[in-house]
Structure formats: C-alpha cells, structure tokens
Amino acid sequence: MNKQQAKQRIEKLKKLINQHRYLYHVLDKEDISDAAFDSLKHELYALEQQYPDFITLDSPTQRVGGEALKEFKKIEHKVSMLSIEDVFSEKELGDWENYLRRLARESQFEYFAELKIDGFAITLIYNKGVFIAGATRGNGKIGEDITQNLKTIESIPLKIHLHKELSPNLKHLEKRLKELILKGRIEIRGEVYMEKADFDKFNQSRIKDNLSTFTNPRNLAAGSIRQLDPKLAASRPLKFLAYDLITDVGQTKHSEEHQILPILGFKTDPGKICKKISEILDFFREIEQKREKLPFQIDGVVISLNDNALFQKLGVAGKSPRAIRAFKFSPKQATTKILDIKVQVGRTGAVTPVATLEPVQVAGVTITSATLHNEDEMKKLGIKIGDTVIVERAGDVIPAISRVLTELRSGREKAFVFPEKCPVCETKLTKPEGEVIWRCPNTNCQARKRENFYHFVSKKAFNVEGLGPKIIDQLMDENLISQPFEIFELKEGDLVPLERFAEKKAGNIIKAIEESKRINLDRFIFSLGIRHVGEETANDLASYFGSLDKLKKASIEELEKIPNVGGKVSESIHTWFQSKGNQKFIEDLIRGGVRVINPASVKPLAERQKLKGKIFVLTGSLKTITRDEAKEKIRLLGGEISDSVSSKTDYLVLGENPGSKLEKARELGTKTIEEKELLEMIR
C-alpha cells in the first residue's frame, strides 16, 4: 500500500467508523458488533502510526491523547451559559405563564417541553466542522477548557456533517448549515451523563477493588469530566445529550434545533411542542410515570417558549432567562406527625407558623420542624395539630409540608387558630394589602427587637465575638440595652455584676465590641436589617455605591440600575433610608464610635476583581485567619462563596480536620488548596 492508497483507506475508515458511531450513539442502532467496530479503529490507528502526516484532529483515534494537564485553562462564553429557575408545582407553572403574559401581552405562546437529564452542562465549539474546544458552564461567563476530556466521549462527534437531508420544513436552512460546517463556527450545548446501568457496573468494579463507590451517576459524570488526566475520563462510560444549537442557522423555533441536532450527529431528546399549560402537565405526568424505566436519571422537564425571537426579547432576570423553567419532580418525601404549631415573630414583624414534628429522615436529613409559611397556606392544607402529614425538602433544601393525610385522622386532632394579636407584645396584627403574611407593626415589640439584636451582632453583620442570643437576652432583661447602638456604650462595670459574669468575661466582650466598631460597608448594610436585603444584595450595594453617604442619597431609579435589585427591593431600601428614625439610628451608631469603611473602593480595579468568577468552598478550621475573615477577603476581591462543593466550585480551601466536602471534591475533581495558598491569593 503506497502513501496515496493509505490516505484513501484512512479517509474511508474514518467515514465508516463515524457512521457506525452515529448509528449507535444517536439512532440507538447496532449495525456491527463491538469487536468489529474495535477492529476498524485498530486498523485506522495502525495506518496513522505508519503515516502520521494523515492524523487529523477529527480522527476517532484522537479521542484520548496527550499528557495529563496541570490545570484547566479558561474559555470565555460568547453567549452566557445561564442557569434555569425551578418550579415545583402546577401553581408555580401557571404563575410563570401569567408573568410571561404580562411581559408580552400581544404574543401567542407555544412551548417546547424536553427531559431535564441529571448531568453536567457543557458547550462544544466546532470550527469548519471540526471539534476544537469544549467547556464547562463555570460562572456562566467563563468556563473551564475540558476539550481533551470531551474528546474521549464517543457520542460527541469530532467532525460534523449532515447525515441526511433536512425535513421539508427546514430545507431552507440547509445551505446555511453547509456553509458553517465548511468554513464557519458552530456551538452546541448539552449534558454529559452516565447511564444507570453503566454507573452500577462501574461501582461494582470499584467494590471488587476495595475502592469507595460514588453516590449517583451525576456526581461521577461531573467528576470524570473535570479530571486533569483525559485517560481517566476515557476509562469511564460517559455519554452526551445535546439540547441547544447556539449558532443562528436561521432557525426560528427551539423545536427546530431538536430536529437539526440529530442530523448533525448528536443524540437529543425529541421533546414535545405544547400549545398550553395543560399539555405541559400531561407531558410532565407521562414522563414522571416512566421516569424509573429510562436508562438515565432525570429530575424534571425543561419548559421553554418555542419562539426563539420572543425568548430573546424577554431577556434575563437574575441568573436565568425569563422564558424558560425547569419543572422539577417532587422531592423525596416522608410521613410524620405534627406535635404542635407555634408562631414565631421575625425582626421585620413577620409572624410565621411553624410545625413541631416527630423527628423524621428526609433525603438523609433529620427533620424536626417545618415552616407552614402563612395562614392562607395552612387553610389550603387544612392542617391540624396531631395530623399525619407528608413532609418534603422543597428544592431539596427547605423542609415543608406538602399534604395532610386526612384519611388517618382519629378525631383527636386539634384545629389551630391563627392569633389576632402578636403573641409577645399583644399588638393587633396587620396584613398589608397584596401580601399574605401577618405582621406585628410594633417596632418596639420585644420579639422583633431581640431578633434585630441577634441579627445586628451576628457573624455576617458586626460579628461581636461572645455576644450571642443568650447574653443579648440577659442584657435586655436587665434593661442595659434597648437599641443596638447602646451596645457600643456598654462599659465593663455594666457587665461584671451580672449573673455568670466575671471580670475576664466582661473585659473580653467589651474588647470585642470595641474591635467591631470598624466595619466594612457591606456588613454594615446587612446589619441594618432592611427588608429584602440579604448578604449578597448588601455586597452589591457596597460595590456599586462605595460609601454610606451615596447609598443614603440614592433614588429608587438609581437603585434599580443595580443588577439583581428590582423595584420591590429598591423601594424597600429607599424607604428605609428616608425614615427619620432610621437616619437617627445611623447617627447614633456613628456617634457611638462606629466607623464604616469600604476597602474595595480604595483598591485598583484589577486588584479588586482578581478573584472575579471564582467560587470557593471552605472546610475545616483555619489557623491564621477565621473562616468569616477569609470569606470577606475573597468577596472583596470579587470571588464568590458557596457552602457546598459542586461542579461549579473552583477551589476547596482545606483547613485542619476537613469534613465530607473533601471526599466530594475528590469525586468531582475539584481543585483543593491549603490555607497558605489561599493567603497568597488574598494577600
């Protein structure tokens, strides 16, 4: 065989191997045996070794190659990879549609429903038809370059072409598609996953080798794809399901993309076009019924507006497009009994009913109480003390009661009457128009004041070490403090006479109070307890305004310019700062010695943002810096903090005695750093 003949043979082998890859991974058809398929690949490999000039990037032999990487490079997404907002009920789905109709009153809605496979989101980039790059979602704007690992997945074509003609309704797109395949750029997104049977086999092999097993296919898939050595990814049976054609080839509907993707060589879910919500619900219930029989894990159905132009027009709210939702299956549930129902008064006056439960395990967590949200929700459930109920972790996080099993009532259950007055100060409760929550309007209510004190001195606010709820209660009961600013007027002599106080303890608390007077702007804003302003919003406000004076003078219109700060939040912030009582409260704090600083505002922008887009998780105890101090410094440099390790985590910071987060990081291939490395990063 001469060189020209070898070249022809190599091209024919590549074409045949890719055709059988397409049949097997896209059409689920096995035309030849695995042994025969492997034989074809072996012949191709041998010829390429003999004639290395003919090795190309799109050759099936190039799926695994190269040395292990030291670290992943970064890839910037030309089109942001956004997350999808979840809904968990028919009502929430209906509310979403009503929301869309308010935004696009004249539009005709058509939906596209598809399976939400429980995998790891990635994006693929093809240049002149050849796969050149693949990346993770990352922070939505910048992901990690995992090209070499993705090349190991057989269901990802290394070269794309039209496997057959487009259907008549898409025939007009054929010319544009061919042009892009020949000399353009095509981007496709989807999920890397592992089928349940392959996952079970993989775990069995690890058991035989006395290795730890993985908890679920998604974690294994995510961890495999984020290994620095592509050979490790190649050793694991990963697959790819495409769900989005990012490149504009003239398609006007999302459903058309699901027709085009298989013709390009990608497996995808056919999905279903739905004209109305009732059809979505029928599709959802149908999928839920056969969920367990599917070869891969799914956790819901993705619903999007099928009209691409309308989808883009509606834009983004927060970190999710407005025109798409993930309709999730019911979370894991369990039954238990309601032992009692009490109401709690929060710092904003919100009166929340809470059920005390017989302890029960739900999704691996022992649940002893669950919020009942509000009076309307209680009436809807028809709940009574003594009822047997179904409790679930809504969104796998917050314990909630989803149903009362009235069939199990004995007749001894007691109705709960929602109080008309605050259980603490006996002020008549009010319910503002348009809201469902009863509130205690008395700003001097002891319950509200205590909750405000707890919040004010908490770690994320003034962080007064040693001044916890029990001591706050003691100081209030002794009439030593009635307003938060009075904390800064306390003297050691005020504390020594108190029960269980000695000079050393009193001295330590006064010292901690003195040290807390110097506070960063974001923590100060959070400490004020403004309704709708949590830790992240406080951080956004501090970054945007840079000083307390500018924030105090901000108009509603200016506040609304800040990303993720909508009209309701803006109005709440503006109203708070316009209150004369609140203005005096801030003046009293400043007079008491509080100094509000914003270190980020005096640093060069490049230094201030050097950790932007990086997500950190901390585990174990740190020696030279507290975890809260570390978190604050990371945030000041643009980084983000998460409480749990996930595929999105960039760094796990290891302190002494790290917990289960380290094991999770190893599963996912998350980079771990020691305290010394963190200090170098935040220096």
N, C-alpha and C positions, 0 to 999 in steps of 0.2 A: 504494500500500500504506500503510494507516494504521498507527498505533503498535500497536494490538491485533493486527492481522494480522502485523506484523513479529515481535511476540513469539511468536505461534503458529508462524510459519515458523522462527524461531531454535530453538525447542524441538524441532521436528521434525527440523531439520538436525542438531542435537546428538545426538539419539537415533539417527538413521541413521548418522552418522559413527562414533559409538561402537559401533554394531552391526557395522559393517564392520571396525573396529579389532579387535573381539573375534574375528570370523571369521578374520582374517588372522594376528593375533599369538597367539591361544590355540588355535584349531582348525586353523591352517595351511591355511585355505581362502581363495581369492581370488575373490570374487564379482563385483567390478568392477575395472576397470583402475586403475593408479596415477594416470593422468591424470584419470579420472572422480572418483576419491577426492579428488585435489587440487582439482578444480573445486568439489566440495561444500564443502571447507574455505574456499576463496576466497570463495564466496557468503556463508558464515557470517561470515567476517571483515568483508566489506563491510557487511553488515547491522548488525553490532555497532559498527562505526565510525559508522554513521548513527544508531544508537540505543544509545549507551554505557551507558545505565541497565540494559540487559539483559545486560551482560557479567558472567559469574559465574566463580568460581574453578574450576569443573569444566568450563568450556568448552574444547574442543580447541584453540582459538586461544591459550589461555593457557599452552601448553607452553613457550614461550620469551618472556621478558619481563623488563623491569626493567634497571637498570644493573648493571655488574659489582660484586661485593661487595669490600669492603676486607679482610674476614676472615670465617671461618666462626664462627657462634655455636655454643654448646654445647647439646646436648639430653641430659637425663638419662633413661636407660632405666628404665622402671618394672619391667621384667623383664630381668635382666642378659643381655647378648649374650656367651655364653661360647664359647670355642674347643673344638675336638674333638680328643681324643687319637688319635694314629695307631697303627695296627698294620700290619705289613708281611708277615705270614706266616700260614699256616694254624694253626701252633702258637700264635702270639700271639692269634689269634682264639679258639682253644679255651681258652687261659689266661684270656681275658677272660670267657668264658661261665662257667668254673669259679669265677672271682672273684664273678660276679653270683650264682651259685647258693649260695655261702657266705653272701652277704648276705641273700638272700631264699629260704631253703630250701624253703618250702612253696608257692612261686609256680609257676604254669605259664607258660612263656616262649613268646612269639610275637614274631617280629622283623619289621621293615619295612626293606627294602633299596631305596635310591634312588641315582641318579647323583650323584657329587660333582663338580659343574661347577666348573671352574677360573676363578672370577670374583671379584667384590668384594662382600662381605656388606653388606647394608643392611637397614634396617627402615622400614616405611611405616605411617603413622598416618592413619586416616580418622575424621572426626567427622561424624555424621549423614550418612554415606555419601560425604562429600567429602574428597578427599586434602588434608590440611592440613600435614603435616610428614613429612620423611624424614631419616634419619641414618645415619652410618657406625657400625661397631662401636666405634671408639675404644678405650678401655681396658676395655671390657666393661660399664662402669657409665655412662660419659659419652661420647657420640659427637658428631660434627660435624653441624650442620644443613646438609644439602645439598638441601633441598626444591626450590629453583629449578632445579637441575641435573636432578633426577629428573623434574621436570615435562616435560623435553624428550624423555623416552623414551616412545615410542608404546605400548609393551607394558605400561606402567603406567597403569591407568585413573585418570582424575581424579575419577571418580564411580563408585561400585559399586552394583550391584543384582543380583538373582537373574536370570540369563539364561534359566534354565529351572527346572523343578521338581526338587527333590532326589529322589534314588533312594528306593525304599520303605524301605530300612534306615536312612535318615537323615531321613525325613519328619517325625519328632518334633522335629527341630531347626529346622524352617522358621519357626515363629512367633518363636522367639528371635532368629534371624538377621534377620528383617524388622524386629523392634523395634530391634535395634542399628543397622541401616542407617538407620532413620528418625530415631532420637534417641540413639544411643549411640556408643561408641568401638570401633573395630576395628583391631587391629595385625597386620600381615603381614610376614614376613621372607623374604628370598631373596637371589639373586645377580644383580648387574649383570654382563653379559658381552658379548663381541663374537664373532660367528660367524667361523669361519676364513676363509671366502670374503670377507667384508666387511673383515677385517683385511688380507688380501693386497691388495685393491683400494686400501685406504687407504694402505698402504706404497708401492704403485706410484705413486700420485698424489704422494706426498712425494718419491720419487726423481725424478720429472719436474720438480719444483720445486726440485731440488738441496737437499732437506732431509734430515736424518738420519732413519733408519727406527726403528721400535720392535721390540723383541726378541720379544715374544709378545703375544697378544690380552689376556691378563690385565693386564699392565702398562699397556697402552693404555687398557683399560676403567677401571682404578683411577685412572690419571692424569687421564682425561677427567672422571670424576665428581667429582674434587677440584679442578677448575678454579674460580677465583673468578668467572669470566665464564660465565654459563649458555649464552651463544651458542656458546662453544667446545664445550661438551658437546653442544649441539644439532647441531653440524656433524659429529659422529661417530656412526656407526651402532650405537648401544648397544641392548641388549635386557635383559629382566628375566625371571628364572625364579623363581617362588615355591616355597618348600619348608616353610613353617611358618605356621600360624594360631595366633598367640599368645593371642588373645582366647578365653575359655571360652564357647562357644555350646552346651555340653552334649556335645561330642564326647568319647568315651572312648578312642579309638584314634588314633594318628598317621596311619594309613592313611585314616581318615575325613576328615582335613584335606586330603589329596590329592584327595579326591572333591569337597570343598566349594570349594576354591580356583578350579578352572576355572569353576564355576557363578557365582562372584563376578566373573569376568572376568580371571583370571590364568592364564598358562601355567605348567604344573608338570609334573614328571616323574611318570608314573603309578606307578613303583616296583613292588615286589612283596612280598607277605606271605610270610614264610618260617617254617616251623614248627621247623626245626632247622638246625644249622651246615652240614650237607651241602647243604641247599638254598641257603644263602647262597653257598657255594663255587661251586655250579652257576651261580647268577646272576652272580657275580663273573667267572667264566671266560667266560660268554656275552658279557658286556659288554666284557671285555678283547679278545675276538675281533673285535668290531665297533667298537671304540673309534675307529680311524682313519677310519671311514666316517661317524661322527657329525658334524653340522655345526659343533659347538662342541667345545672342549677339555675333557676331564675327566681327573682324576688319581686316580680311585678310586671306591669305592662307600661311601656312608654307611649304617651299620647301627645301628638303634636298637630298643629294646624298644617294641613297638607299644602296650602298655598304658600310657596316659598317667599314671594314678594310681600305678602301680608305678615308672614313670620318675621322677616327682617324689619318691616315697618314698625312692628310692635316693640322691638328693641329688647333691652335687658333691664331687669330690676335686681339690684344686689349682685349676686354671682350667677344668676340663672336667667335665660331668656324667658320672656313673659308667655310665649306661645307654646311652651312645652311643659309637661308634668310627668312625673313617674308615679303611676297609680300602684302603690305597694300592697302586697298581700298582708293579711292580718298577721301581726307579730305573734310570737309564741305566747300562749295563754295558760292560765291555771285557775282552778276554782278555790275559793276560800270564804270565810265568814266575816261579816262586819261586826266587830265587837262594840264599837261606839262611833259616834260622829261628833266632832267638836269644830268650833270655828276659830280661826287664827286671824289676828289683826296685823297687817303688814305696815311698813314705815310710810307707805303712801295712803294708808287708811283702808286699803282693800281688805274686805272680810271674806276669807276663803274657807269653805267647809272641807274638812279633812277626815277621812275614814280611818279608824284604827282597825287593823286586820289581824286575823290569826296568821302567824308567820307562814309564808309560802314561797317556794322557789319558782322563779320565773326567769327563763333564759340564763340560768346559772347564778342568779342573784336572789338573796332572801328579801322578800318584800313584807314590811310590817305596817305600812300606811300608804294611802293613795289619795291624791287630791280629787275632790269632786267638782272642782272648778268654780261653780256658782249655783245659785238657787235654780235657775232655769234648767241647767244640766241635771240637777237632782230630780226635778219634776219629770223631765223627759225619761230618765232611767226608772222613775217610780221607786226609789230606793228607800229601804227601812233598816233600822238597827236590828241586827240578827239575821239579815238576809244572806243567802249564799249567792256569791257573785263570781263573775269571770273577771279576773284581773290580768292585764297585759302591760307590756312595756311599750308604750306608744312610740313608734320610731325607734324601738329597741333602747330607749333611754328613760323616759319618764313613766313611772307606774301610774296606771289609770284603770278605772273600772269601766268595762265596755258593755256589760249586760247583767241584769238581775235574773236569777233563776227562780221565778215566782212559783214554778211547779213544786219547789222544795220547801215552801213556806209551811210552818207548823201552826200559825195563828198566834204565836207568842212574840212575833216581831213588833217593833215599836216605830211609829211614824216620827220623823224628825221635823220639828217646826223651826223654820229659819227665824232667828231673833230679829225683832224690830229695832232693838237698841244695841249699841256697842256693848259686848259682854264685859268690858273693862271700865269704861267711863260712863256708860249708860246714856250717851248722846244718841238721839234718834238717827238711824242710818239713812243715807240718801243714795239714790241711784241716778247719776247724771243721764240726761237724755242721750239715747243712742248707745248706751252701754248696758252690759248685763251684770256688772259687778256692783254689789252693795259696798258702800264706803262709810267709814266713820269720818265725818267732816271736822272733828275736833282736833286741831293741830296740837293741843295740849294734852291729848289723850296719853295716858301713861304707857299704854302698849305701843302706840306709834312712836313716842319719844324714846322708849327703850330700844325699839328696832332701829331707829335712826342713830342712836348712840352706838349700837353694835356695828352698824354699817360704817359709821364715821371712823371708828378706830380699827376697823378690820385690816387685814394684811394688804388688800388691794387699794386701800384708802390711806389713812395716816399711819397705819401699821405701828400702833403704840404697843410695844412688846410688854406682855404681862398684864395688860388692861383688857381682860376678856369679859364676857357677859356677866359672870358671877360678881366680879368686882364692880362693874358698872351698876349692877342691881344694888349692891351694897352702898355705893356712893349716892345713888338716887334715893334709896330708902332713908339714908342719914341726912338727906337734904343738902348734901355738899355740892351737888351739881344738878342743874335743871335744863341747861342748854349746853350743846357741845363745846362752845368757846370757853365755858367755865373750866373745862379740863385743864386749860393752859394757865389758869390762875391758881391751881392747887399748889399747896406747899407741903413739905414733908411732915410738918406738925399737924396738918389736917388728917393725915392717914395713920400716924402712929397710934392714936387712941382707939382705932377701930379693931374689932374682934379679928383674931388671926393675923394681925399685922405686927411686924417688928420694925425696928429702925432700918435694918438692912433691906427688907422688902419694900418699905415705903421709899427709901432712898433710890432703889433700883427703878421703881415706877416713875418717880419724879424725873430721874435722869432720862428714862425712855421718852417721857412726854417732851422734855426739852429737846432731845435729838430729833423728834418727829416734827418739830416746828418748821424745819426746812423741807419742803415737799415739792415734788415735780408737778407741773401744771396738770398733766393728765390724771394723776392720782387725786389731786385737789378737786378737779371737776367731778370725778367719780364719787368722792366723799360727800359731795353736796346732796346726793340722793335725789337728783332731778328725775322726774318720772320719764321713762323710756330711754334714759341714758345709762347704758351699761359700760363695761370696761372698754370694749372696742370703740364705741361711739365717743367716749371720753378721750381716747387716744387720737381719734380722727379730729376732734375739735382742737386738741392741743397742737397737733401737727399743722392744722390749717391756719389757726389764728396766731399761735406763737406767744400770746400774752393774755393774761386775765382781762386787762382793760379792753382789748379789742373784742374779746368774746362778750363782755358785758354790754358793749355798744352795738353788737351785731343785730341786723334786721332779720326778719323772717326770710326775706328774699335771699339774703347773703347766706344764711344758714342752709337753705335748700340747695345751694350750689355744691355743698359737700357731698361726695359720693356716699350712698347708703343712708343719708339723712333726709327723710321725706318730710312732707308737710306737717304731719301729726307731731313728729319728733321736734321739728323746727319750732312749731308753735309752743310746745311744752317748754323748750329751752328759753325761748324769748320771754314767755310769760313769767317764768321763774326769776329771771334776772330783772324784770321790770317791777317786781314786787318790792315795795319799800322795806318790808320786814326782812326779806332775803338780802337786800342791799345792806341793811344794818347788820345782819348776821355776818356777812363777809367783812364789814368794817370792824366788828368786834373781834373776829379772828385775827385780822391784821394787827389790831391794837394789842392783842394778846401775845404778839411776837411771831405769828406765823409768817413765813416768807415763801412765796410761791415762785418757783423757778422753772424754766423750760430748757434744760441742757441742749436738747436737739436743735433749738433755734439759734444757738451761737456757734454751731459746728458747720464746717463747709458741707455743702450738699452731698458731695461724693462720699465723704466720710460718714455722713448721717444715714446714707442709703446703702452702705456696703453689704448689708445682710438682707437687702430687699428681696422678697420672693422665697427666702429660705425658711423652712419650717423646722422648729426644734422641739424635741421632747426631752424632759429631764427625768432621771431616775436615780434613786439612792441619795445619800447625804453628801453635800459638798463641804470641803474643808475650809477654803479661804474666802468663800462668799456664800451668802444664803441663796436658796433657790429663788426666792422672790426678787432679790437683788439681781441675780443672773437674768431672770425673765425681763426685768425692767430694762437692763442694759441691752438685751437682744432687741427688744421693741424699739428702743431709742435709735438703733442702727437699722431700722426698717424690717427686722426679722419678725416672724410670727411664732407664737407658742401654741402647742397642742397638748392635750392631756393624755392622748393615747397614740401609740405607734400605728401608722397606716402606710399604704403605698405612697402617700403624698409626703411622708416625713423625709427630710433631707439629712438630719443629724439626730442621733440619740446621744445625749450627754450622760456619761457614766460617772456617778458618784460612788461612795462606799456602799456596799451591800445592795447592788441593783436588783430590782424585782423581776417580775414576769415580762416586763417590757423588753428586757434584753433578749429573752428567748424569741419573742415576737419579731424583734428587729433582725435576728439571725434568720428566721423563716423568710422574711421579706427581702433580705439582703440590704437592709438599711445601714448606712454608714454610722459607725459609733466613734465617738471622740472622748478623750479623757478631760478632766477638769482643766488641766494645763493648756490643752489645745483650745478650749473654749475661752480661757482668759486671754490667750493671744489674739483670738478673733475679736473680742470685745474691748481690747485694751484702748 
